[in-house]
Amino acid sequence: MSRQSPSADTEKAAPKGWRSRLRTARRPLRRLAILLILALIVEYLVIPELVLASKDLYLLGRLNVGWLIAGLILEAVSLFCYALLNRVLLPPQGRPSLSKLFRIDLSAAAVAHVVPAGTVGSAGIGYQLFTAEGIPGTDVGVMMATKGMGSTVVLNVLLWIALVISIPLSGFHPVYATVAIVGAVVLGVIAALVLGITLGEKRAARIVRSIGQRIPVVGGDRLEQIVFQAAASIRRLAHNRAVLVESLTWAALNWLLDAASLWCFIAAFGGFANPVGLFAAYGIANVLGAIPVTPGGLGIIDTITPVLLVGFGLTGSVATLGVLAWRLVNFWLPIPAGAIAYVSLKVPRGAGLRARRRAISEMAARGSAARRPPADLLPPEETAEETAEETPAQDRS
C-alpha cells in the first residue's frame, strides 16, 4: 500500500496540474478572443464606415445645430425615463430620490459601455449602488429583473409593429426574418419565466431553493425569497393597471425618445427619414447589438443602422454621419457622465481629487469583478491562483 500511494498521488497530481494550467490560460485566451473579435469588427465594419463618412465631411458645412441640440435633449430625456421606470418598480418605502436613481442608471450605463458583455457588470454596479441606498437586495433583484424583461418585451413589440407597417411601404428585407425569429424566441423565454414563477410559484421556489443550498454565497433561503417576491411583484403589476400602464409607458418612451434622438441627428445633416422605417432600422440594430460580443453593441449598431437606413431611402453619407453623431451621444457620452455620476454618489462634497480618483478606480474594479463568480464559488485551485496573482499588486500599494 505504501509503495502504491506515491504513484497514485502522482497520477492525481498530473490532471490537477493540467487543469490548473488550463484555468490559468483560459482568461488570457478569452481576452485574446474578445480583442480579435473587436479588431475584426473595427477592420471590416467601423473603418469602412469612417472612410465613407470622411468623404462626405462637406455636409458639416450644412449642419443644423438646432437639430443637434434637440437630439441631445431627447437622449437625456430618454435616459431619464429609465430612471422613472426604476421609481415605479421600486417599493415606495425607502425609495431613493429621482436624482439618485438617475445617477445610478448613468453609472450602470457607463460600465455597460466599457466592459464586453457589460450587462452583467452594469447589473453588478447597479445592485451595489441600490443596496447602498438602503433598499433590500431582494427588492433590487426583483426590480432589475422586471425592468430588464419588460424593457426587452416593449422593444420587440414596438419593433414588430414597425416591421408590419414598413413592409408594405418599403418592401421585405431578409434581415426581418432573422430579427422576427430572435424576437419570438426572446419573448417565448420571458413568457415561460413569467408563467413558471406566477403559476408554479411553490414549485419554482423549491427548485431554486435546492439550487441555492449548493451555492455558499447566495443560499437557498435568499433565492426562495426572491422567487416569492418576484411572483408578488408580477401579480401586483398585472392587477394594478395604473402601475402597469406607467411602467410600460416609461419603457416605451425610453426606446422611442432614443430613436427620436437618432432622427434629429440625421435631420441635422439634411436627411428626414420616415419615422416608421427609422424605428425598424433602430430596433433591428439594437436587437442584434444586444448579443454580448462588444460593449453596448459597439461596431454592430454603428454599422447595421446606416445600412438599413439606406434601404429606407436615405443617402449613405447622411445615414453614416447621422448615426455616428448619434452614437457619440448615445454610447460615448454616458461613459464620462456615468463616471461623474458615480463619483457624486460615492464621494462627499468637498473631498479632494484623490478621493475622486479612488472612486473611479473602485468603479472600474467593481465593473470587472461583477463579471467573475464570487471567490466562494470558484474551485480551490483557481481561488489560490487568483490570490497569488493579486498579492504582488497589494504589496506594491
C-alpha positions as CSV (number, residue, x, y, z in Angstrom):
1,M,0.0,0.0,0.0
2,S,2.8,2.4,0.9
3,R,4.5,1.7,-2.4
4,Q,1.4,2.5,-4.4
5,S,0.5,5.7,-2.7
6,P,3.3,7.9,-4.3
7,S,2.4,6.8,-7.8
8,A,-1.3,7.3,-7.1
9,D,-0.6,10.8,-5.8
10,T,1.5,11.5,-8.9
11,E,-1.4,10.3,-11.1
12,K,-3.8,12.6,-9.2
13,A,-1.4,15.5,-9.3
14,A,-0.9,15.3,-13.1
15,P,-4.5,16.0,-14.0
16,K,-4.7,18.7,-11.4
17,G,-1.6,20.4,-12.8
18,W,-3.1,20.2,-16.4
19,R,-6.4,21.6,-15.2
20,S,-4.5,24.4,-13.3
21,R,-2.6,25.3,-16.4
22,L,-5.8,25.3,-18.4
23,R,-7.5,27.6,-15.9
24,T,-4.5,29.9,-15.9
25,A,-4.6,30.2,-19.7
26,R,-8.4,30.4,-20.0
27,R,-8.6,34.1,-19.0
28,P,-5.9,35.5,-21.4
29,L,-7.3,33.3,-24.2
30,R,-10.8,34.7,-23.6
31,R,-9.4,38.2,-23.6
32,L,-7.4,37.5,-26.8
33,A,-10.6,36.2,-28.5
34,I,-12.6,39.3,-27.5
35,L,-9.8,41.6,-28.8
36,L,-9.7,39.6,-32.0
37,I,-13.4,40.0,-32.5
38,L,-13.2,43.7,-31.8
39,A,-10.3,44.0,-34.3
40,L,-12.4,42.2,-36.9
41,I,-15.4,44.5,-36.3
42,V,-13.2,47.6,-36.4
43,E,-11.4,46.4,-39.6
44,Y,-14.3,45.3,-41.6
45,L,-17.2,47.3,-40.3
46,V,-16.1,50.5,-38.5
47,I,-13.2,51.7,-40.6
48,P,-15.1,51.4,-43.9
49,E,-17.9,53.5,-42.4
50,L,-15.4,56.1,-41.2
51,V,-13.8,56.2,-44.6
52,L,-17.2,56.7,-46.2
53,A,-18.0,59.4,-43.7
54,S,-14.7,61.2,-44.3
55,K,-15.6,61.6,-48.0
56,D,-18.7,63.5,-47.1
57,L,-17.4,65.9,-44.5
58,Y,-18.6,68.7,-46.7
59,L,-22.0,68.0,-45.1
60,L,-20.7,69.5,-41.9
61,G,-20.9,72.9,-43.6
62,R,-24.7,72.5,-43.8
63,L,-25.0,71.1,-40.2
64,N,-28.2,72.3,-38.4
65,V,-27.2,73.0,-34.8
66,G,-30.8,73.2,-33.7
67,W,-31.4,69.6,-34.6
68,L,-28.2,68.5,-32.8
69,I,-29.4,70.2,-29.6
70,A,-32.8,68.6,-30.0
71,G,-31.2,65.2,-30.4
72,L,-29.0,65.8,-27.3
73,I,-32.1,66.8,-25.2
74,L,-34.1,63.8,-26.4
75,E,-31.3,61.4,-25.5
76,A,-31.1,62.9,-22.0
77,V,-34.9,62.6,-21.5
78,S,-34.7,59.0,-22.8
79,L,-32.2,58.1,-20.1
80,F,-34.3,60.0,-17.5
81,C,-37.4,57.8,-18.5
82,Y,-35.4,54.7,-17.5
83,A,-34.8,56.3,-14.0
84,L,-38.6,56.9,-13.8
85,L,-39.2,53.2,-14.6
86,N,-37.0,52.3,-11.7
87,R,-39.0,54.6,-9.5
88,V,-42.3,52.9,-10.5
89,L,-41.0,49.4,-9.9
90,L,-39.3,50.0,-6.5
91,P,-41.3,49.9,-3.3
92,P,-42.2,53.4,-2.1
93,Q,-40.7,52.8,1.4
94,G,-37.1,53.9,1.5
95,R,-37.0,54.7,-2.3
96,P,-34.1,57.0,-3.2
97,S,-34.7,60.4,-4.8
98,L,-35.2,60.6,-8.6
99,S,-31.8,62.4,-8.8
100,K,-30.1,59.4,-7.2
101,L,-32.0,56.9,-9.4
102,F,-30.9,58.8,-12.5
103,R,-27.2,58.8,-11.4
104,I,-27.3,55.1,-10.5
105,D,-28.6,54.4,-14.0
106,L,-25.9,56.6,-15.6
107,S,-23.2,54.8,-13.6
108,A,-24.5,51.4,-14.7
109,A,-24.7,52.6,-18.3
110,A,-21.0,53.7,-18.2
111,V,-19.9,50.2,-17.2
112,A,-22.2,48.6,-19.8
113,H,-20.5,50.7,-22.5
114,V,-16.9,49.8,-21.4
115,V,-17.0,46.1,-20.4
116,P,-17.7,43.3,-23.0
117,A,-21.0,41.6,-22.0
118,G,-21.4,44.8,-20.0
119,T,-24.9,44.0,-18.9
120,V,-23.5,41.7,-16.2
121,G,-21.1,44.4,-15.0
122,S,-23.7,47.1,-15.1
123,A,-26.2,44.9,-13.2
124,G,-23.5,44.4,-10.5
125,I,-22.8,48.1,-10.2
126,G,-26.5,48.9,-10.1
127,Y,-27.2,46.3,-7.5
128,Q,-24.4,47.6,-5.2
129,L,-25.5,51.2,-5.6
130,F,-29.1,50.5,-5.0
131,T,-28.4,48.4,-1.9
132,A,-26.0,51.1,-0.6
133,E,-29.1,53.4,-0.6
134,G,-30.8,51.0,1.9
135,I,-33.0,49.1,-0.5
136,P,-33.2,45.4,0.4
137,G,-31.4,43.2,-2.0
138,T,-34.5,41.1,-2.9
139,D,-36.4,44.3,-3.9
140,V,-33.4,45.4,-6.1
141,G,-33.1,42.0,-7.7
142,V,-36.9,41.8,-8.5
143,M,-36.9,45.4,-9.8
144,M,-33.9,44.8,-12.1
145,A,-35.2,41.5,-13.4
146,T,-38.7,43.0,-14.1
147,K,-37.2,46.1,-15.7
148,G,-34.9,44.1,-18.0
149,M,-37.6,41.7,-19.1
150,G,-40.2,44.4,-19.5
151,S,-37.9,46.7,-21.5
152,T,-37.0,43.8,-23.8
153,V,-40.6,42.9,-24.4
154,V,-41.5,46.6,-25.2
155,L,-38.7,46.9,-27.7
156,N,-39.6,43.7,-29.5
157,V,-43.3,44.7,-29.6
158,L,-42.6,48.1,-30.9
159,L,-40.2,46.6,-33.5
160,W,-42.8,44.1,-34.7
161,I,-45.3,46.9,-35.1
162,A,-42.7,49.0,-37.1
163,L,-41.9,46.0,-39.3
164,V,-45.5,45.2,-40.1
165,I,-46.1,48.9,-41.1
166,S,-42.8,49.2,-43.1
167,I,-43.2,46.1,-45.2
168,P,-46.0,47.5,-47.4
169,L,-44.1,50.8,-47.6
170,S,-40.6,49.7,-48.2
171,G,-40.7,46.1,-49.0
172,F,-39.4,43.0,-47.3
173,H,-35.8,42.7,-46.2
174,P,-34.1,39.3,-45.4
175,V,-32.9,40.5,-42.0
176,Y,-36.6,40.9,-41.0
177,A,-37.0,37.1,-40.7
178,T,-33.9,36.7,-38.5
179,V,-35.0,39.5,-36.2
180,A,-38.5,38.1,-36.0
181,I,-37.2,34.7,-35.0
182,V,-34.8,36.1,-32.4
183,G,-37.6,38.3,-31.0
184,A,-40.0,35.4,-30.9
185,V,-37.5,33.2,-29.0
186,V,-36.8,36.0,-26.5
187,L,-40.5,36.7,-25.9
188,G,-41.1,32.9,-25.5
189,V,-38.4,32.6,-22.9
190,I,-39.7,35.6,-21.0
191,A,-43.2,34.3,-21.1
192,A,-42.1,30.9,-19.9
193,L,-40.2,32.5,-17.0
194,V,-43.2,34.7,-16.0
195,L,-45.7,31.7,-16.2
196,G,-43.3,29.5,-14.3
197,I,-42.9,32.0,-11.5
198,T,-46.6,33.0,-11.2
199,L,-48.4,29.8,-11.9
200,G,-45.9,27.4,-10.4
201,E,-44.6,29.6,-7.6
202,K,-44.1,26.9,-5.0
203,R,-42.5,24.5,-7.4
204,A,-40.2,27.2,-8.7
205,A,-39.3,28.2,-5.1
206,R,-38.4,24.6,-4.3
207,I,-36.2,24.3,-7.4
208,V,-34.3,27.5,-6.8
209,R,-34.0,26.7,-3.0
210,S,-32.4,23.3,-3.8
211,I,-30.0,25.1,-6.2
212,G,-29.3,27.9,-3.8
213,Q,-28.4,25.5,-1.0
214,R,-25.4,24.4,-3.1
215,I,-24.2,28.0,-3.5
216,P,-22.5,29.2,-0.3
217,V,-22.7,32.9,-1.2
218,V,-26.3,33.0,-2.2
219,G,-28.1,30.4,-0.1
220,G,-31.5,28.7,-0.7
221,D,-33.5,31.0,1.6
222,R,-32.5,34.1,-0.3
223,L,-33.3,32.6,-3.7
224,E,-36.6,31.3,-2.5
225,Q,-37.5,34.8,-1.1
226,I,-36.6,36.4,-4.5
227,V,-38.9,34.0,-6.3
228,F,-41.9,34.6,-4.0
229,Q,-41.2,38.4,-4.1
230,A,-40.9,38.3,-7.9
231,A,-44.2,36.4,-8.2
232,A,-45.9,39.0,-5.9
233,S,-44.4,41.9,-8.0
234,I,-45.6,40.4,-11.3
235,R,-49.1,39.9,-9.8
236,R,-49.1,43.5,-8.5
237,L,-48.3,44.8,-12.0
238,A,-50.9,42.6,-13.5
239,H,-53.7,43.7,-11.1
240,N,-52.6,47.3,-10.7
241,R,-53.4,48.7,-14.1
242,A,-52.1,52.2,-13.2
243,V,-48.6,50.8,-12.3
244,L,-48.6,48.5,-15.3
245,V,-49.5,51.3,-17.7
246,E,-47.0,53.7,-16.1
247,S,-44.2,51.1,-16.3
248,L,-44.9,50.3,-20.0
249,T,-45.2,54.0,-20.8
250,W,-41.7,54.8,-19.4
251,A,-40.2,51.7,-21.0
252,A,-41.7,52.6,-24.4
253,L,-40.6,56.3,-24.1
254,N,-37.1,55.2,-23.3
255,W,-36.9,53.5,-26.7
256,L,-39.0,55.9,-28.7
257,L,-37.1,59.0,-27.5
258,D,-33.8,57.3,-28.2
259,A,-35.0,56.6,-31.7
260,A,-36.3,60.2,-32.0
261,S,-32.8,61.4,-31.0
262,L,-31.4,59.4,-33.9
263,W,-34.0,61.0,-36.2
264,C,-32.8,64.5,-35.1
265,F,-29.1,63.8,-35.6
266,I,-29.9,62.5,-39.2
267,A,-32.1,65.7,-39.8
268,A,-29.1,67.8,-38.7
269,F,-27.3,66.6,-41.8
270,G,-30.2,67.3,-44.0
271,G,-31.9,63.9,-44.1
272,F,-35.5,63.5,-43.0
273,A,-36.2,59.7,-42.5
274,N,-39.5,58.0,-42.5
275,P,-40.2,57.6,-38.7
276,V,-41.5,54.0,-39.1
277,G,-38.6,52.9,-41.3
278,L,-36.1,54.6,-38.9
279,F,-37.5,52.8,-35.9
280,A,-37.4,49.5,-37.8
281,A,-33.7,50.1,-38.5
282,Y,-33.1,51.3,-35.0
283,G,-34.9,48.3,-33.4
284,I,-33.2,45.7,-35.6
285,A,-29.8,47.2,-34.8
286,N,-30.5,47.2,-31.1
287,V,-31.8,43.6,-31.0
288,L,-28.6,42.4,-32.8
289,G,-26.4,44.7,-30.8
290,A,-27.7,43.1,-27.6
291,I,-25.7,40.0,-28.4
292,P,-22.9,40.2,-25.8
293,V,-19.9,40.4,-28.2
294,T,-18.9,44.1,-27.8
295,P,-19.7,46.6,-25.1
296,G,-23.1,48.2,-25.8
297,G,-23.2,46.9,-29.4
298,L,-20.2,48.9,-30.3
299,G,-19.4,48.4,-34.0
300,I,-22.6,46.5,-34.6
301,I,-25.2,49.2,-34.1
302,D,-22.9,51.7,-35.7
303,T,-22.7,49.8,-39.0
304,I,-26.0,48.0,-39.2
305,T,-28.1,51.1,-38.7
306,P,-26.8,53.1,-41.6
307,V,-27.1,50.2,-44.0
308,L,-30.7,49.6,-43.0
309,L,-31.5,53.4,-43.2
310,V,-30.2,53.5,-46.8
311,G,-32.7,50.8,-47.6
312,F,-35.4,53.2,-46.3
313,G,-34.4,56.0,-48.7
314,L,-31.6,57.9,-47.0
315,T,-28.3,58.5,-48.7
316,G,-25.3,56.6,-47.4
317,S,-23.4,59.8,-46.4
318,V,-26.3,61.3,-44.4
319,A,-27.1,58.0,-42.7
320,T,-23.5,57.3,-41.8
321,L,-22.8,60.8,-40.4
322,G,-26.1,60.9,-38.6
323,V,-25.6,57.6,-36.9
324,L,-22.0,58.4,-35.9
325,A,-23.1,61.7,-34.4
326,W,-26.0,60.0,-32.5
327,R,-23.6,57.3,-31.2
328,L,-21.4,60.0,-29.8
329,V,-24.3,61.0,-27.5
330,N,-25.9,57.5,-27.2
331,F,-22.8,55.5,-26.5
332,W,-19.7,57.6,-25.7
333,L,-21.2,60.5,-23.7
334,P,-22.7,58.3,-20.9
335,I,-19.2,56.9,-20.1
336,P,-17.8,60.2,-18.6
337,A,-21.2,61.2,-17.5
338,G,-21.6,57.9,-15.7
339,A,-18.2,58.2,-14.1
340,I,-19.1,61.7,-12.8
341,A,-22.5,60.3,-11.5
342,Y,-20.7,57.5,-9.7
343,V,-18.3,59.9,-8.0
344,S,-21.2,62.1,-6.9
345,L,-22.8,59.1,-5.3
346,K,-19.7,57.8,-3.5
347,V,-17.6,60.9,-2.7
348,P,-19.0,63.6,-0.3
349,R,-18.9,67.2,-1.3
350,G,-15.6,68.9,-0.6
351,A,-13.5,65.8,-1.0
352,G,-10.2,66.1,-2.8
353,L,-9.1,64.9,-6.2
354,R,-7.5,61.8,-4.6
355,A,-10.9,60.6,-3.3
356,R,-12.5,61.1,-6.8
357,R,-9.7,59.1,-8.4
358,R,-10.2,56.3,-5.9
359,A,-13.9,56.2,-6.6
360,I,-13.2,55.9,-10.4
361,S,-10.8,53.1,-9.7
362,E,-13.3,51.4,-7.5
363,M,-16.0,51.7,-10.2
364,A,-13.7,50.1,-12.8
365,A,-12.8,47.3,-10.4
366,R,-16.4,46.6,-9.4
367,G,-17.5,46.5,-13.0
368,S,-14.8,43.9,-13.9
369,A,-15.4,41.9,-10.7
370,A,-19.1,41.7,-11.3
371,R,-18.3,39.6,-14.4
372,R,-16.5,36.9,-12.3
373,P,-18.1,34.5,-9.9
374,P,-17.6,35.1,-6.2
375,A,-14.4,33.6,-4.7
376,D,-16.5,31.1,-2.7
377,L,-17.9,29.6,-5.9
378,L,-14.5,29.1,-7.5
379,P,-12.6,25.8,-7.2
380,P,-9.9,25.9,-4.6
381,E,-7.1,25.7,-7.1
382,E,-8.4,28.7,-9.1
383,T,-9.0,30.7,-6.0
384,A,-5.5,30.1,-4.8
385,E,-4.1,31.2,-8.2
386,E,-6.1,34.4,-8.3
387,T,-5.0,35.2,-4.7
388,A,-1.4,34.6,-5.7
389,E,-1.8,36.9,-8.7
390,E,-3.3,39.7,-6.7
391,T,-0.8,39.5,-3.8
392,P,2.0,41.4,-5.5
393,A,-0.3,44.2,-6.5
394,Q,-1.5,44.5,-2.9
395,D,2.1,44.6,-1.7
396,R,3.0,47.4,-4.1
397,S,0.1,49.5,-2.9
